Amino acid sequence: MNIYEFDLDKVFSKAEQLGISELEIVLQSQRILDVEAVKDSIEKTRYTSSLNLGYRIICGKRKATYGATITSIKDAINVLEEAVKIARISPEDPYWKSLPRDLGGRSRVEIYDHETSMMEPSKALEIISSTIDIIKDYNRKSHPITARLGMGVIETLITNNYGDKADRKETIAFYMVGARAVDAGKEGVYYEYKWCRRLKDINFQELSQRAAKRAIDSLEARQIETMKSDVIFENKVWAGILSAILVPAILADNVQEKRSPLTGKIGEQIAVENLNILDDPHRPWLYGSKNIDDEGVETITKYILKNGILETYLYDHYTAMRENKRSTGNAYRNQPSSNPRPWPTNLILNPGTASVDEVIEETKHGILVVATIGEWLSNPVSGQLNATISHGYLVEKGEVVKPVKGLVVSAQFYDVIKSKLDLIAKDQECYMNVCSPTIRVKEVTIAGK
């Protein structure tokens, strides 16, 4: 049974018999191919196909979300009955108003790639085997740790008892490669990764060679003395920091519950004037692109920061109703049975005009950061950034001179973006659905030995 063969009328009829005030149905079919190698051998080749169902049940102001993987309409009715039981014993939500109306996305967004959807397991195995060979052939010191390639097709149908329907068909692709370098009792590791919509956007050779090179570089990496210096954050690193600190701060539910340092700051200058950040769901082929959000509401492009000024928070229908506003089309569900909440589609920091080489050349004394760990432990409520540089390079007089590691960056994120961020490069890369160019920050304290 696919999502379009599902007997929606039968479910809505049963819901009426059960006395449900409002009902939202999310149907999602997935076909996923996943190939993984450990060291230099294929460990897993798995193909899965499933139909997942999620309900949001409203009984007065009591609500529940519930779902399951199903194979028949009988399963769907059983899940509905269980969901109603949960809703009836749930506490009332004083902020509840209604499910969204006027579902459907009128914009055409490029998120489905036929070639990716038709990938044969043999081709995926060939790519993984090639990855292993690239790392082994790169240098006698480099060895593969892991290589993984996943891809699939996801079809989603969203409807509710107000009569509208919305659907979305998309492909996804994920690639990760890890390399280990060994020499004279020393060891270094490095991982590269990519999330996107189509396989043709993954440069397997480039990512594999970069993993091998940086693993070898890290053999000679050393901790240096504590210092105050300029810091160049490579694109994916800064995207990860934005994901950890800025994203939680712009979500309407966090703002409403006073968990955001940006509460009440719409219209204020919170960053340098050349910092522009969009939420753009219509950018072709990016991982977070979509024509409808996960409530079926049409997505729209909007500025989060424009010339450094905070323009908006991100809303789903529920948080928008709390403020008598319209949803910004940012409802997100981790799975069909999850309760939706606001989340970015593609959060994009607009690129500047300088090349990465020019940013380095204009840095007299600094650190180029290409990988961190622990940035997810930063505090989005206070804006305190903490991250350990696992892979970096010392920059002296405009040149990269040696690899470094084990340094800790600690700074107030909002001070950084308001007064210390001075260069934005023209490159751009994404950490899942957050995209950024390489940037430079002035005079940050780096804790070393």
C-alpha positions, -999 to +999 in steps of 0.1 A: +000+000+000+015+034-010+005+067+005-020+075-023-039+042-019-046+049+018-083+051+027-084+085+043-122+087+044-123+055+065-099+070+091-118+103+093-151+085+096-137+065+125-123+096+141-158+112+140-172+081+157-146+084+184-155+121+191-122+136+180-123+174+176-094+176+151-073+150+133-041+154+114-027+124+094+009+121+082+018+093+058+053+087+048+068+060+026+106+054+026+128+033+003+164+035+016+196+019+004+225+019+029+260+005+022+288+006+048+324-005+048+346-009+079+384-007+072+387-022+037+358-046+036+320-041+030+302-049+062+266-040+054+244-036+024+208-030+034+176-020+015+146-011+036+110-001+025+084+011+050+051+029+053+050+051+084+019+067+099+016+096+123-015+111+139-020+143+158-052+139+178-071+169+193-099+163+219-110+197+230-077+212+241-062+178+249-038+165+223-015+136+215+009+125+187+012+089+180+021+066+151+036+033+139+048+015+108+017+000+091+008-025+064-030-022+062-059+001+070-067-022+099-033-012+114-042+025+109-075+022+127-058+004+157-032+031+159-060+057+158-078+041+187-046+040+208-039+077+200-073+087+212-068+070+245-036+090+250-052+123+240-081+118+265-058+114+295-034+142+284-035+176+301-052+205+284-030+229+264-042+264+271-025+277+240-041+253+215-062+269+188-065+247+157-047+227+131-035+246+100-058+252+070-050+260+034-024+232+030-002+228-001+029+243-017+025+261-050+063+266-055+082+240-075+113+230-056+140+207-070+143+180-044+137+148-064+164+133-085+156+103-107+192+090-110+195+089-072+162+072-068+172+044-092+207+037-078+215+000-079+232-017-049+260-028-073+268+009-081+268+019-045+292-010-037+314+002-065+315+037-051+324+025-016+351+002-030+365+031-049+366+052-018+386+025+000+411+024-028+415+062-030+425+063+007+448+033+004+465+047-027+468+082-015+498+075+007+514+045+024+505+061+058+468+064+051+442+036+057+404+036+055+384+036+088+349+036+074+330+046+043+292+048+042+268+057+014+230+060+020+203+072-004+166+069-008+132+082-018+108+097+007+072+104-002+050+123+023+013+131+024-002+154+050-039+161+055-064+170+083-101+171+088-104+206+073-101+189+039-068+201+023-039+178+014-003+184+007+024+161-005+061+160-012+084+136-030+122+139-024+155+121-027+182+121+000+219+111-001+244+108+026+281+100+024+308+097+051+344+086+049+370+083+076+408+079+072+435+069+096+472+077+093+499+058+111+536+065+111+564+058+136+540+051+165+519+082+158+483+081+146+459+107+131+423+104+120+399+126+100+363+123+087+345+140+058+308+139+051+281+153+029+243+155+031+224+164-001+195+155-025+214+139-053+244+117-058+260+139-085+266+166-059+289+144-039+326+145-050+336+111-036+372+115-048+377+150-033+362+141+000+382+108+003+415+125-006+409+153+018+402+128+046+435+110+038+455+143+036+442+158+068+447+125+087+483+125+076+487+162+085+474+155+120+503+131+126+525+162+131+498+183+149+509+197+183+493+217+210+506+253+212+507+279+239+476+299+249+473+330+228+449+356+215+447+355+177+426+357+147+406+325+140+396+314+105+366+290+107+363+267+076+328+267+061+315+235+076+329+242+110+312+276+112+280+260+099+282+236+128+286+264+152+256+282+138+236+250+141+246+246+178+241+282+189+221+304+165+195+279+154+180+272+189+179+310+196+157+318+165+131+290+171+097+306+182+091+279+209+124+287+226+117+325+223+082+320+238+095+300+267+123+325+274+150+300+264+165+323+238+189+353+243+172+368+212+138+372+229+124+407+222+152+416+198+134+417+165+146+449+147+178+452+167+213+452+153+228+419+166+256+414+141+280+432+118+263+449+089+276+426+062+261+395+079+230+382+061+214+349+069+184+335+051+160+306+057+156+295+021+136+263+015+136+268-023+173+266-030+177+237-056+190+204-043+200+214-008+193+190+020+167+211+037+148+223+006+111+216+005+079+229-010+058+223+022+068+220+058+059+190+080+024+203+087+017+208+050+021+246+051+037+262+021+073+272+027+087+307+021+121+323+018+128+350+045+157+368+061+167+359+096+194+385+097+195+413+072+225+436+073+230+423+108+195+432+120+173+404+134+142+402+111+122+372+123+120+340+144+110+307+128+074+296+134+053+265+130+015+268+131+012+263+168+038+288+179+024+313+153-011+309+167+002+318+202+011+352+188-018+355+163+007+353+134+010+332+103+033+302+103+066+309+085+064+274+071+090+259+094+073+230+111+096+200+114+090+164+125+118+140+132+094+112+121+056+111+112+047+103+148+066+133+163+050+165+175+060+193+151+082+222+162+099+251+144+131+243+126+151+259+097+147+246+062+181+257+048+197+283+070+222+300+047+248+326+056+254+346+024+289+345+010+313+374+008+337+383-020+371+371-008+386+338-017+397+315+011+433+320+000+428+358+003+414+354+039+445+334+048+469+358+031+454+387+050+459+369+083+493+378+100+488+355+130+460+331+134+445+296+135+427+280+106+401+256+121+390+227+099+374+204+125+361+208+160+346+186+187+323+196+215+307+227+198+273+210+205+280+215+242+280+253+237+252+271+256+225+284+232+207+301+261+236+323+270+254+323+237+286+309+251+307+291+225+330+263+235+347+240+211+379+220+210+400+223+178+407+187+168+422+197+135+437+231+127+467+249+112+488+277+125+488+307+101+518+331+102+523+361+078+496+349+055+508+313+052+497+280+067+528+268+085+520+237+106+491+216+119+478+221+155+453+203+177+439+202+212+432+239+215+400+253+230+380+282+216+358+299+241+339+331+233+306+349+235+290+341+202+269+373+200+300+395+208+318+376+180+292+382+153+286+419+164+321+432+167+348+406+158+336+389+125+356+408+099+360+387+068+335+365+049+348+343+021+329+335-011+330+297-007+301+278+008+295+244+022+267+229+044+266+210+077+233+191+070+208+220+064+230+249+077+253+265+051+281+289+055+312+303+038+346+304+056+348+333+080+374+351+100+370+363+136+394+388+151+413+385+184+398+354+201+415+337+230+427+302+222+435+280+252+465+257+247+491+243+270 
